[in-house]
Amino acid sequence: MTGNQHGSLQALRAASQAKEMADKRADVRRKSLLILVHDYLQTEGFRESARHLQSESRLVAENFTVCDNTDLSTLLNQYEQWYIDKHEKYPRFAKRTNGGGSGGGKGGAAKGGGSDILDSIAANNKAAQRRQSVPRTPPIHPLNRYSSDPNLLHDPNTLAAINNNSSKKNGNSRSKFKTRAGGDAVAVVDNRRGDQTPRRSVQGRRGPEEEKRDNAKSSSDSDSEKFNNRSAPNSSGRGRSRVNPPNRSNGVGPVTAARMGQQVLDLRSMISDYTRLEDNIGDIGKGPRVVNNNSSNKPQPPKGKGENGSSTGESNNGVEGTDLLDDRLVRSPGTGLPPHLTGDLKDLAGTIQREVLVENPGVTWEDVMGVEDAKRLLKEAVVYPLKYPQLFVGRFKPWRGVLLYGPPGTGKTLLAKAVATECKTTFFNISATTLVSKWRGDSEKLVRVLFEMARYYAPSTIFVDEVDALMGSRAGDQEHEASRRMKTQLLVEMDGLTATNDHVFLLAASNIPWELDPAMLRRLEKRILVPLPCPEARAAMFHHHLPETLQDLEEAGQIVKTVLDYQALAEMSEGYSGSDLKVVCREAAMMSLRKIFKILEDRTVGDEDLPDLIMDDITMKDVETAIMRTKPAQQDSNLYLDWHKKFGST
Ligand SMILES: Nc1ncnc2c1ncn2[C@@H]1O[C@H](COP(=O)(O)OP(=O)(O)OP(=O)(O)O)[C@@H](O)[C@H]1O
């Protein structure tokens, strides 16, 4: 055998081994995929589909379980993070096909109500872009990002085989992802993250000429076009598909349209953008929705190829992928922990996830009665910056720390929950006393992990109840070292919030604000008094807790009626907090129940003259008695008013 023949045999054998290996890996990958999908279907409650998958694929799912932190959502999340880092935009995982469905395909503008969720979300991409310009890049250390699973995106064996091939063809040893357009834009996965691949612009393969053209085009767009199309998917192609790189939002472009030196606030589009966003978030998972396109403020149907690009799967103002899934939903609580947290930090993160993270407090502004000033200030401080981030830049940057203070039971916690519900932020509800007692020694680390988690799940609200217990005035030398460290950590984290654009907001509550450490007070920039309810609010609360008919005992065959003068009750209950009034109302309701206890206790089932069980109405007398029996928890609200005069915000 000649040296040449020997060489080619070796090469053949190597090629065949590489192929065999690649085939095996492909098989393992296919099975892994099925298991992941099966797990995902199960978790999401698509049990029927999971069963079908199992029988069609002959997968014996019971024999497998997904490894820790490798469920489909987490993988997708991690891929997203990598993609964002690499390309400064969100990846896109699905696009409309030209076939069926409403409005899809070339020239296939949806007619009236034929649009579905893809349409409506695509129409929303401008709003999405706005939010993307302040992306929530979780604080994952680059070196750690993939170290836990270097095979996450690429299998080295398969890659070796493919690279072997492609390097011969291309003279390039780097493996490539295929872009969704079949192009070659995306570069290697470099597990070391020392990746020196030059960052490509979002425009991918555009040449300088194209770039020039696009820039000229975008600057010559008429103001009216900007105004009218503000929230419609971009029609000018890739030139305007640039997305602001993370944390580099200039905050100017989307807000103003310069006309003859005048700044024109595009209020209409801002309002409609947000409305659409809200609608779409609400729609995800509910299936197709009808989109009314009569008004410019209403969600627009998708336009065909060449008009807005969305139906073609092309750029949506550079925010690819965001039209399908709102990031806040992708990163919904429970989808995993920040991957860079390891060891004991990971344990702490798990604890926070279990005990502190509330998925959806489900409290609306209407649930919080009275306290109108506090609601208004909170909206200004927290809700509007999230709704209209364009307005809160530079000198107008939003508050990062807000203190709610006032007598106990006036609705501070309720307000915090309403903020989280209304803004759809992730809500971390932590009581300072729990933090101090339960994690003594670890409190400092816990504070760090808490803020890391909040950034990971951003936009987030961290609610610290009884903040005075955590950040009371420092006790000089007597203070415990661990406590001092924890306080310092909290102050450092709060400084971090102010310095960055992480969309993490700290809401603190206290019944004794005068005991707060001045350093903390300084960082709680806005201080809002949540006072005792006024007479109107008290009347509303009485009506809420004791409406004309109570259905609660319907199953026992009882509908309880009330005969009450709510206004009169409000006059009688001055100085009572919302929480006190709730107790009063329960007490009054109990009174009518107590009347029947006696009958029930004194008689036996066999009694001949057992009366019919009919509950009496709840009367003024019942409630008056309840008011007399229930003393308000806090008597002196002047303390708060005095403090408010010195330190409060109005
Ligand atoms: N303004 C209000 N509107 C409606 N319900 C209220 C209001 N204030 C208090 N409540 C009722 O009282 C309960 C306790 O209120 P909440 O926990 O919000 O008070 P708080 O101010 O946080 O008290 P604390 O300072 O003691 O923690 C609520 O669950 C709610 O039922």
The ligand as an SDF file (V2000), in Angstrom:
LIG
                    3D

 31 33  0  0  0  0  0  0  0  0999 V2000
  -56.9190   51.8710   51.5130 N   0  0  0  0  0  0  0  0  0  0  0  0
  -57.3780   50.6260   51.6160 C   0  0  0  0  0  0  0  0  0  0  0  0
  -58.2400   50.1540   50.7000 N   0  0  0  0  0  0  0  0  0  0  0  0
  -58.7260   48.9180   50.7830 C   0  0  0  0  0  0  0  0  0  0  0  0
  -58.3810   48.0510   51.7710 N   0  0  0  0  0  0  0  0  0  0  0  0
  -57.5290   48.4640   52.7050 C   0  0  0  0  0  0  0  0  0  0  0  0
  -56.9800   49.7640   52.6770 C   0  0  0  0  0  0  0  0  0  0  0  0
  -56.1590   49.8880   53.7150 N   0  0  0  0  0  0  0  0  0  0  0  0
  -56.1740   48.7350   54.3610 C   0  0  0  0  0  0  0  0  0  0  0  0
  -56.9900   47.8660   53.7660 N   0  0  0  0  0  0  0  0  0  0  0  0
  -57.2780   46.5050   54.2230 C   0  0  0  0  0  0  0  0  0  0  0  0
  -56.3990   46.2070   55.2900 O   0  0  0  0  0  0  0  0  0  0  0  0
  -55.5320   45.1360   54.9900 C   0  0  0  0  0  0  0  0  0  0  0  0
  -54.1460   45.4520   55.4600 C   0  0  0  0  0  0  0  0  0  0  0  0
  -53.6240   46.5000   54.6740 O   0  0  0  0  0  0  0  0  0  0  0  0
  -52.0760   46.6360   54.3510 P   0  0  0  0  0  0  0  0  0  0  0  0
  -51.3980   45.3790   54.6890 O   0  0  0  0  0  0  0  0  0  0  0  0
  -51.9320   47.1530   52.9930 O   0  0  0  0  0  0  0  0  0  0  0  0
  -51.6680   47.7340   55.3860 O   0  0  0  0  0  0  0  0  0  0  0  0
  -50.2450   48.3190   55.6890 P   0  0  0  0  0  0  0  0  0  0  0  0
  -50.3730   49.7870   55.6320 O   0  0  0  0  0  0  0  0  0  0  0  0
  -49.2310   47.7080   54.8160 O   0  0  0  0  0  0  0  0  0  0  0  0
  -50.0390   47.8520   57.1670 O   0  0  0  0  0  0  0  0  0  0  0  0
  -48.6980   47.6670   58.0030 P   0  0  0  0  0  0  0  0  0  0  0  0
  -48.0670   49.0080   58.0710 O   0  0  0  0  0  0  0  0  0  0  0  0
  -49.1810   47.2180   59.3170 O   0  0  0  0  0  0  0  0  0  0  0  0
  -47.8910   46.6620   57.2850 O   0  0  0  0  0  0  0  0  0  0  0  0
  -55.6060   44.9750   53.4880 C   0  0  0  0  0  0  0  0  0  0  0  0
  -55.4420   43.6470   53.1260 O   0  0  0  0  0  0  0  0  0  0  0  0
  -56.9750   45.4750   53.1560 C   0  0  0  0  0  0  0  0  0  0  0  0
  -57.9210   44.4590   53.2750 O   0  0  0  0  0  0  0  0  0  0  0  0
  1  2  1  0
  2  3  1  0
  2  7  2  0
  3  4  2  0
  4  5  1  0
  5  6  2  0
  6  7  1  0
  6 10  1  0
  7  8  1  0
  8  9  2  0
  9 10  1  0
 10 11  1  0
 11 12  1  0
 11 30  1  0
 12 13  1  0
 13 14  1  0
 13 28  1  0
 14 15  1  0
 15 16  1  0
 16 17  2  0
 16 18  1  0
 16 19  1  0
 19 20  1  0
 20 21  2  0
 20 22  1  0
 20 23  1  0
 23 24  1  0
 24 25  2  0
 24 26  1  0
 24 27  1  0
 28 29  1  0
 28 30  1  0
 30 31  1  0
M  END
$$$$
